[in-house]
Amino acid sequence: MTTPDRLAPQWRKSSQSGGDEGACVELSGLPGAVAVRDSKDPDGPRLVLPRPAFRALLTHLKTDDTA
């Protein structure tokens, strides 16, 4: 039996991702931060933002008419 690594990020797909079209963003909660990655490239680069910066990004995306 294997047990999950408590230190490994637990990724989840954003509810706003594009379904089966392949345009998916995955998030992982970290202590004091949120990691973001492209689901098509799980071993690729990751963006890690402090929680206040992640909240600011979400607010900007929700309110910016040009996004």
N, C-alpha and C positions, 0 to 999 in steps of 0.2 A: 504494500500500500504506500502511495506517495502522499506527502503532505505539502500544501502550498507554501512557497517561500514567502514569509511575511514581509521580507524586505523588497521583494520584486514588485514592480508596479502592477496594479490590477487595472487593466485597460477596459474601457467601455465605449461603445459607439455613441456619439452624440445623437440625441433625438432629432436634431435638425439636419442630419446627414442625408445624402441623396439616395437612400435605399440601395437598389441593385445597380445603379448607374456607375458605381465605383468611386464617386466623389464623397468619400467618408472620412470624417475626422474622429479620432479616438482620444479620450481624455483619461487621465489617471490622477487621482488625488494623492499628493505627497505631503509630508509634514510642512506646512507653511507655504505650499506651492501647488500649482497644477501643471502637469505635463500634457503636451498636445503632440500627436503624431498623425501621419497619413496612414490609413489602414492598408493601402496598397503596398506600403514600404515599411513594415513593422520593425525592421532592423535599421532603418534609415535615421536621418536626423530627427531630433525632438526639440520642441520649444518648451522651456520650463520658465514659467512666470510666477512671481510671488502672488499670493492670493489677491491682494489689492489691485495689482496690475491686471490680473485676469478679469476681475470684476469690472475694471475700467474698460477693458477691451470689449467685453460683452455689452456694456452700456453703450459704447460707441457704435458697435455693430447694430444694435437694436434701434438707435436713434438717427443714424446717418443715412440720409436719403440717397447718397451716391454709392453705397456699398452694394 
